[in-house]
């Protein structure tokens, strides 16, 4: 995977639009009933980075970022301002936000996960790009000290505990995270006349699997 561990300029992604998409195959039967199936186990997010561009200086910064990624060739980090925390958007990450595993007396490595719950249904989203320094961890409700009780790999979203939790102990975590994405175009089209007329260039961005 060609990926640069650098974040798209956060101030320019504030005004962007986007969110998750699913792929659902629907077949309508002769009796009017439907059969629905999805080939995707996980959603995929799309954004438009152009909506955050408000000046020629902003565009120049995006152009430089685009050129450094060589268009679609290299992926990068993206801050989704509508969904970048393990808990509520208005609260700071807590070590009790998400359960990431259960101790068995020997396992010490756990992947970060964020659960999306609605009614009796839950979708577990793997978090691959946590923000370095934002991850807080607890075992059995007891908060661990970073760098002493655990370490975090921000490149793959993995927590390693320095001592194996007892069997049955809940391992929980809180964190901020980015979305791994790439540009979904090899071309950015903008003009001075367009900016003068209030025209905003479209710069599509799409999530990548890492």
Secondary structure, DSSP 8 states (H G I E B T S, - for coil): --EEEEE--HHHHTT-EEEEE---EEEE-TTS-EEEE-S-SS-EEEEEGGGG--SHHHHHHHHHHHHHTTTTTSEEEE--TTS-BSS-TTS---TTSEEEEE--SS--EEE-EEEEEETTEEEEEE--EE-TT--EEEETTEE--BTTTEEEETTTTEEEESS---TT-EEEEE-BEEEEEEES-S-----HHHHHTT-----EEEE---
